[in-house]
Amino acid sequence: MEQFFGVELNDHSGGNNGNRKQTEQGGTSEPHSHAPRAKSGEGDAHGPTPVSHMPGVGADKPSSAVHPADDPSINVHAADDPSINVHVLTEPSGGSTLWACKLSSKAKNCPNGATTLSFTNSKNIRVEGLMSLNSQMFHSVINGCQDVLIQGVKVIAAGNSPNTDGIHVQFSRNVAIFDTSIKTGDDCVSIGPGTKDLWMERKSCGPGHGINIGSLAKDLEEEGVQNVTVKTAIFKGTQNSLRIRSWARPSSGFVQGVRFLDVEMLNVQNPIVIDQNYCPHNLINCPGQVSGVKVGDVLYQNIRGTSATVVAIKFDCSAENPCSGVRLENVNLTCRKQVVQSYCTNVNGKKSKNVGTVQPNSCL
């Protein structure tokens, strides 16, 4: 494959926005009364600033050049109003080699690998037309940022590639993601602590692990996740689809005001999940405590499609902090010729009586 790196990167002011704003935990909140609008993507009238002039971006990464084989990443730090317009992003070297190492018995001795594109402590970010191929680690990361638009992004990696999340967002606010197609071996979108006001619309995911809030409760003192909306999405053959997860240990974290709207699922293994006893692969060092993360005000509306497993809805919440305000409206999931089921523990919610049917029968 010819490896081209066609990048136009603008930094209009170079200002520093290193101070992220902490979310506040309050009562029930309605996220996003109006959807953010996708921007036209027109460039700055003053023309692009070369990549080598961007804060935190090495001078060995000129725009419109072949990507360096030994450093498959772009890191933007403390920038104000950066924009990246990418038609084809270089296939980083070593992606498949690193994956094979991580999947082998020598996993503890593997190199860390690189994230292809990351923004840290920046604001007014625009990323459009990105195609990311076979990233060694995460394809893109938004960390400590505000006012972000991601549009028309395509991510491609093998279905068994570990730690290759398509888009990861944490400690950031006012992030809008439109018109994305993500095929990877890990989360299509992962949402970490400190994320507030995140809107995702017109999204295709699969293969991959779906859209995940968490995993949370990694730390005792942890910022919450608030006001997240997923609208008009399709999941094809994914391991999960819509999942909220936390480790079973004390934490000050929370999840509040989440909307999953107009979602189609095709042969998804675990369509709807809240898992507050998360411990992948049942490791011997699972915390085995009780999750302190408070999950509340979560709506699933107009969800349809097929589950690859009998249990299509699973709410496994914290015994100390039961999930609250969980609502199911017009949910219709089937599983070939089997009767689908739902599972609930430590959850307070309801099936809305006047807004369509719920299948499987709700355990709320």
C-alpha positions, 0 to 999 in steps of 0.5 A: 500500500502506498502510504501517504500522509495528507494533513492540513493542520491549522493553529489560529492562535496557539493559546494554552487551555491547560486548565480542564473544567471539573464536572459537578455531580447534581440531580437529574439533568437533561443532556443536549436540548439541541443537537450541535451542528456539523460545521462546513469544514472551510479552512482558515482565511490565513492559510494552514500553519505547518505541522512542525510549528504546532505546539507539541508536534515534532518538526519531523512531521511535515504536512503532505509527506510520507509518515515517518515509519518509526514514529506513527503519531501526531500529538497536539498539546495546548493548542487553540483552534487546531484543525486537521483535514486528512484524506488518507492517514498513514498506516503506522508501521508495526501495528499487526506485529504489536498486536500479535505480540500482545496476543501471545504468551510474551504479552508482558514484554511487548512495547507500549505502541503508539496512539496515532492522533491525540489532542491534550489540553486544547480547545476549538478542535476540528478533525474532518475526513480522517481515515486511520488504518491499523493504529498500534494503539488508540486511533485518536484521543481527546484528553482535557479538551473543550469544543471539539468537532470530529466529522467524517472519520473512518477507522479500520483495524483487525477485529482481534487487534487489542487496545485499538479504540477508535476514538477515546474521550476523557476530561473533555467537554462539548465534544460532537462526533458525526458521520463516523465508521469504525471497524476495530478490535476494541471499543469503537468509542470509549468514554472516560472520566471527566467527559461532559456534553458529548454528542454522537450521531450517525455512527457505524460500528463493527467489528469492535466492542461498541460504545463504552462509558468506562471503565470507571472506578479505576481511582478512588477520586474520579470525575464523573461522566455527564450528558452523553447522547448517542443518536442514529447508530448501527452496530454490526457483529460487535461484542457489545453495543451500548455499555456502561461499566465500572470496576467493583471498588469504591469511587467518587465517580458517577454517570448521569444523563445518558441518552441512547436513541434510534439504534440498530443492532445486527447480531450483537453479542451483548446489546444493552449492558450496565456492568458494575462488576467489570473485570475482563477475563475474570482476572485473579486480581478482580477487586471483588468489592462494591462499585462506588460509581453512581449511575442514574438517568439513562434512557434507551429509546427506539432500540431494535435489532438482533442479539447473538445471545439470549440475554439481550439486556443486562443491568448488573448494578452496584449493591451500594449504589443501585442504578436509578432512573433507567428507562426503556422505551420502544425496545425490540431485540430478538435472538434468532429462534430463541426467546430473548431475556433480560437480567436486572440486579440492583437497578431502579427504573421503569418500562414506559407504558405509553411509548412502544413495546419492550422486548425482551420483557423488561426486568425493571 
